[in-house]
């Protein structure tokens, strides 16, 4: 009961912080006074150096061109650094070798797109220099990119007629200087005080209780762990991620890290209401997202606290819940909550091993990433939800025989076509990647990994299928977590997931911004008695129904072949 109470208090605290942070975010992106407005001279100095006029408003197409261009430059930068680790002149005390081309390709894309899918061991796969100038750098830029896209989107939803939706670079820099960097500093200090390392020293040799010696990796971990959660990135400095005692030393740091990964996605929902002066709409969106989150997290906590049915048949005591793959210092309740919050939010960090979750808990983590709209990642979470919102408005308009309208603008065929294409992109990428992998495993396993199937697929039967399904689901959702029972550092896994990560990141970013750009150019229609109200409980139920139907029809067969089949075979 104490664990449950702690989780409830933490979630309430997250919502409260998110509400007030949402006010701050709305002021940062809008015309209100920001508490950190004194940073404007620094921001203007950066713009002068870069030759950017951040006050010039751009069309949605110009904003997207800027977003894509700068991300392409970052990709080549990241890949170049990872390919040359052998030659790093400093900050490589442990002599970490360069990555292979296909691993560098996957890793650079992964961190650039906010996924942080790691096909290498965190502490032994990259140098300290790479951790700072690639991983840490991308954790800020990828989060700020999503937040800037969010700002552009909500600019297009204002009750005006224009083709100008703000400036990507202005939103991008402010997202870092006024939101991400200050919060990251606070979290990093808390972690350092609790024992997380922040040093450039190499491995330390320690003596175990058995009298043996053991090399323990250290490094500048605390700053990276702070932004990995606040930016919903998730990549671990250490291979075990936030299950590692140096990344997440105690229950306090567990609460801090779990809070950090949830506050900005929730804050952006409230920022929507403050920015557009439509607070009822923000509460409606928050309500739908929260109901969806609770429908995923409550069963997961119950399942993990109840233990594994197969072990129960052996008469083994499971009073601590399903303990496999979990840290005793956190327990089943906190682990179950984290498993869903990290997949709903799209962070992908883990404080327990998802491969050891009970089958139905594994299904719920998969479903959280497949929906990818309950809170979601920073910025992109609402963009994914916006697609469901447009589809729900269109269907509701058809049901009452009226031209669909949203926020005073008509929703017409172009907007609906874009929304449908984006909505069904995820099922295509996830299911096509999984199907191709399954076919290769059955017919030519060497194409997927080195050697036969048993050389890269460590779990047989239904769970093995779930491994591949989870990998592509995580890549598409830009989540980065994994069942971690795949030998995934192979050309197939690195290239296939790299392609899925790119498409799963940028097309769902472009689609909603394009819809907002098209809507912004239309004439504003004042609300009347016949206007569809999208900030009501009834419409909230409609959105939820749309989310459920789309994802149930898309993913139920695959889930039946994996986690459901595994559950019924126990």
N, C-alpha and C positions, 0 to 999 in steps of 0.2 A: 504493500500500500504506500509506503514511503517513496518508492521509486516512481509510482504512478503520480503521486502528488508533486514530486519534483518536476516531472515532465509537463504536467498541467501548468504549474507556475512558470516554467520556462517558456511555454508557448504563449501564455498571456503576456509575459514580458516582451516577447518578440513582437507581438501585435502592437503593443503600446509604443515600443521604440519605433516600429515601422510607421505608425501613424504620424508621429512628430517628425521623423526623418522625411516622410513624404512631403510635409510642408516645406522643409528645407530644400528638397529636390525641386519642387515646383517653383520656388523663388530663384534657385540657381538657373533654371531653364527659362523662366519667365521674366517679368519686369519688376518683381518684388525685390525687397532688400534682402540680400543674403548675408548670413552671419559671417561668412568668409569673404565678403566683398572686398576686403582690404588686399586680397591676392590679385586683384585686377591688374596692377602694374606689372607683376610677374608674368601674368598671362599675356599681356600686351607686348612685353619684351620678347616672349617666345614667338609670338605671331610676327613681330618685326624681323626677327632672325630668319624665320622660314619664308618671309615674303608673302604672308597670307593676310587678306583683309577679312577678318572674322565677322565684321559687321555687315558684309554684303550677303543678303539673303539669296539663296539658290533655289532652283526648281528641284523637284524630287529626282529628276534624272541627273542633274549636276551633283546633287548630294550622293547619289548611288555611285556615280563615276568616281568621286573623291574617295568614298569608302573602299571601293574595289581596288583602286590604284594604289593606295597606301598599304593595303593589306598584301598586295602582290609584292611590293618592295620588301615588306617585312618577311614574307615567306623566303625569298632568296637570301636575305640576311641571316635568318635562323638556320637555314639548311647549310649555308656556307660555314657558319661557326661550328656546327655539329660535325661537319665533315673534316674539320681541321683541328680537332682536339689534341692530336698528337703534337701539334706545333704551338699550343698555347704557351706563351712565355711566362705566365704567372697564374696563380689561383688554380693550380692543378697539382697539389702536393701528393696525391695518391697515384699520379701517373695514369689517369683514365685515357683509354685509347679512343680514336676517332670512330664514329658510327659508320656502318655500311651505308651505301647510297639509299637503299630502299628503307632502311630504318630512319635515316635522317629525313627522308621525304615524309614519312608518316609522322614523325615526331614534330617537325616544323609545322606541318599542317595542323596537327592536333592541338598544339599550344596556341597557334595563331587564331584558330576558330573557337577557342574557349572550351574545347573538349578535354584536352589533357589525357587522352588515351595513351597509356605508357606500355610499350612493348619492350621495355628495358627495365633494369632494376635502378630505382631512383638514386641511391647513394653510390652505386658503382658503375653507372652507365654514362654519367655526364660529369664534367669537371665543374669546379666552383665558378669558373668564368662563364661556362655555358648556363649554369643555374641562374646567374645574375643577368647576363645580357640577352639570353633567349627566354628561358622559362619565366623568370621574374618579370622581365620586360613585357613579354606577351600576356602575362596574367593581368597586367594593368591595361594594355592596349586593347585586348580582346573584350574585356569587360566594358571599357569606355566606348568601344565601337557599338556594342549592343545598346548601351544607354543612349548614345547619340542617335541611333536609329529610332529608339523609342521617342526621343524628343521630337524628331522630325515627323514621326507618325502622329503624335498628339497635336502638333502644330497644324496638321492638315484637317483635324477634326473640329477646329474652332469655327464659330458662327460668323464666317466671313467668306468672301469670294476672292481668291488669289491663286497665283501659281508659285508663290514663294513660300518655302517651308523652313526658313532658318538656314543656318550654316553648320554643316557637319563638323568642321574643324573647331568652331567655337564651342559647340556642345561637347565634343570629344575632350578638349583640354579642360574645360570646367568640370567634367565628370571625374577627371583624375585629381585636379588640384583642390576641388572643394568638397568632394565626396569620398573617393576611394583612398587617396593618400592620407588624409587625416584619420579616417577610421582604421586604416591598416596600421598606422603608428600606434594607436591605442591598443589594438589587439596584440601586436608584436611585443609591446612592453609587458603585457600581462603574461604572455607565453614565456618570455625570457625570465621573468620573476619566478615562474613556476618550474624552471629547469630546462626549457627548450634551448638548444645551443644556438649561438649567433657568433661564430668564429670562423677564421680562415685556416685554422690548424687542421692537419690531416688526422688520420686514424689514431685513436688512443688504445693502447693495450691495457686490458683490465684482467684481473684475476677472478675466476669464478669460485663458487663455493666448493666445487670439486677439486680445486687446485690447478685447473687448467688456465691457459691464457687465451684471450679472445680479443681480436681487433674490433673496435667499435668506431663506426664512421661518425664524423661530426660535420661541421660546416655552417654556413650562414642560413640556417633553417628557419628561424623565427619569422623574419620578414616575408619569406615565401609562403609560409603556412598561413599568415594573416591574410594576404591578398588572395591566396588560393580559395579561401572560404568567402571572403567579402565579395570577390569577383565571380563567384560560382564557377571557379576553374576546376579545382579538385585534384590536380596533379600532386603526388606526394614527393617530398624531398627524400624520404626513405621509401623502400619498396613496400613496406607494410602500411604505408599511408598513415592515417590517423589512428590506426591500431598500434602503431609503434610508440613505445614509452617516451621517446624523445620528441615526437611530434605532438603527442597528446598525453602528458604525464599523469593527469589525475581527473577526478570528476568535475572539478571547477573548470579546467581547460576544455573538457568535453562539452560543458554547457556553453562556454564562451565561443567555441568553434561552431557548435550547432546553431547558436544564435546568430553568429556572424554570417553564415551562409544563407540565412532566411530573411534577414532584415531588409536588404535592398530590394529583392523582388517584391516583397510585401509593400515596402515604401513606395515603389513605383506605381502600384495600384492606387494608393491614396493620392499620390502626386497627380495622377490623371484627374481625380475629382477636384483638387485644388486648382490645377492649371486651367481646366475647362469650366470651372465653377459649376460642376455637376457632381456634388458629393453623393447624392443618392445613387448615381450610376456607379461610382467607385465602390460604395458599400454593396451594391448588387453583384458587381464583378468579384469583389472580395468574398462575398457570401457563397457564390457558386464554386469558386476555387477552394474555399475552406471546407465546404461540404465534401467535395471530391477528395481533398487531402485526408479528411477524417475517415472517409469510407475506405481509404487505403491503409492508413496508419493504425487504426484501432484493431482491425483483424490481424495485422502483422504482429503487433505487440502481444495479442492473445495467443497467436500461434507459436511465437517464439518462447513465450512464458510457459506454455503448456508442454513443451518438450517434443521430441521426435517420436511419432507413433511406432516406428520400427524398433527403437530402443526400449520403448515402454513394454513391448511384448516380451522382452528379455527379463523384465522384472527389475530393471535398474532404476534407482531413485533419480528423478529429474526435478526435484524441488527448486533447483536454480534455473529451470527452463532448459531449452535446447542450448547446451553449452559449447558444442563443437564450433570452432572458428570464432569464439567470442572472448573478449578480455574480461577477466573476473572483476577488475576494478570498475567496469561499467555495468555489467549484468545484461540480462536478456531484454529488459524493458527499454533501457537507454539505447541498446543496440538495435532493437526493432524500430524505435522512433527514428534513429539516424538513418537506417536502411531506406525508409520511405522518404524522409526529408531530403536526403541527398539525391534520390532519383526523381522526385517531384520537382525539386529546385534545379536539377541538372548540374549540380556541383560534381558529383561522382567521387568525392572523397569517401573513405570507408573507415569506420572504427571497429568493424567486424568483417569476416570474410563472407561475401554474398554467395559464394559457391557452397557454403555450409548451411545456408538458410533452408528451412523446411520447404518442400515443394510449392505449397500454396503461397508462402511468403515470397519465394522467388518469382512466382507468377505476378504478385502484386507489384514488385519492383519493376518487372518488365512492363506491366500495364502503365505504371507511373511515367515511364519514359516514352511509351508509345503514344499516350495522350499528349504529354509534353506541354500542357497548358494550364496546369494547376500551380500557380505562382511562376514556375519555370525559371530560366536563367535570367541574369540581369538584362532588362530591356527586351530580350527575345521572348521571354515568358508571356508578356502581354501581347506581343506581336502574334504569337501562335494562338492565343485566346481570341485575338481580334478576328482571325480567320473563321473560327467557330461562330463568332458574333455576327459576322456578315452573312454567313450561311443561314443562321437562325432568323435574321431579319428578313432575308429573301423568302424563306419558307413561310414565315408568319404572314408576310404580305400576300403570298399566293393563297393562303388559307382564308383571308378575309376579303380577297378580291380587290386589293389596292396596290398601287405601285409602291414597292418597298422604300421606306425612308429611314434614315438614321441620322440623328443629330442635325436635322434640318436639311439634309442632302439626300437626293434620290440614289438608290442603289440599283444600277442598271446592269445590262448583260456583261459589259466588260469587267466590272468589279466582281461579279459573281463567277465568271469564268476563271479569273485569277485566283479567287478564293478556293474554288474547287480543285484547280491544278495543284495549289500548295497543299491542300488538305490530303490529297491522295499521293503526294510525292513521298511522304514517309512510308506508307505501306509498300510502295513500289521498291524503294531503296532497301528496306529491311528484309522484305520477303524475297526479293530477287537475289540479294547477297546470300541469304541463308540457303535458298534453293540451289544456287550454284555450288556452294560449299558442300551441301549434302550430296549433290550429284558427283562432284569430284571425289568425295570421301568413298563413295560406293564404286566408282569406276576407275579413278586414277588419283589415288591419294597423294602421290608424290607431287602433284601440281599444287597442292595446298601447303604441304610441309615436307620437311626432309624425312625420307623413309616412308614406311607405311602409316596407316591411320593411327595406330597405337603410338607412333612417335610424336604426334602433335595433339591428339585428342585423348586426354587422360581419363575421361569418364565415358563409359559405354552407354549404349541404348538411349533411353529417353533423355537422360540428363546430358548426354553428349550433344543431342540435338539442341537442348536448351542453351548449352555453352555457345554454340554458333549463333543462335537466335539472339542471345544477350549481347554478343560482341557487335553485331550489326545494329541492333537497337540502340546500344550505347553510343556507337559512332554517329548514327543519324541524329540522335537527340543531343549531340554534343555534350554527352554526360561524362564519359571517360571511365566509369567503373566497369568491372568485369567479373565474371565467375572465376577467372584466373585459373582455369584448368585446361588452358590451351597453350600449346607451344606456338605462340603467335608472332614471334620474331622471324618471319619468313617472307619472301617476296609477295606471296599471295595475300597474306593477312595485312601486311604493311601497305601495299598498293590498293587493295580492294577497300579497306577501311578508310584509307586516305581520300579516295574518290568520294566515298559516301559522306565523309566528314565535310568536304568542300560543298557538295550539293546540299547536304542537310543543314548547312550553316547559311549559305548566301541566298539561295532561292527563297527560303522562308523569311529572310530579311528584306529582300527586294519586293516580294509580293505585297505585303501589307503597306509598305511605303508607297508603292505604285498605286494601290487602292486609295490611300489617303491623298496622294497627289491628284488623282482624278476627281475625288470628291471635293477637294478644296477649290477646284476651278468652277464648280457648279454653283448656280444661284442658291442662296440661302432661303429656305422656306420656313417662315415662322410656324411654330407648333399650333395646331388647332384641335378641336374635339375629336377629329378622326385620325390624329397622328398616333402611330404606334409608340407606346411608352416602353422604352427598353430598360427602365430603372425600377421595374416592379418585380414582385415575387413571381408572378405568372410568367413573365419573360425569362426570369432566372431559371425556372423549371424548363422552359423551352430550350435555352442554351444547353442545359445539362443533358436533355434528351438528345440533342444533336450530337454532342460529344460522345455519349454512350453508343448511339446507333452507328456512327461512323467508325468508331474504334472496334466495336463488337463485330461488325460485319467484316472489317479488314483483318483482324488479328485472331479471332477465336479459333479458326482451324489450326493455326501455327501453335497457339497456346495449348490446344488439345493434344497435339503431337508431342509436346515437351513437358512442361510442369504438371499439367493435368494428368497425363498418362503416367507420369512418375508417381504422383500422389495415389492414384488408384491401384498401382502395382505394389505399394508398400504392404 
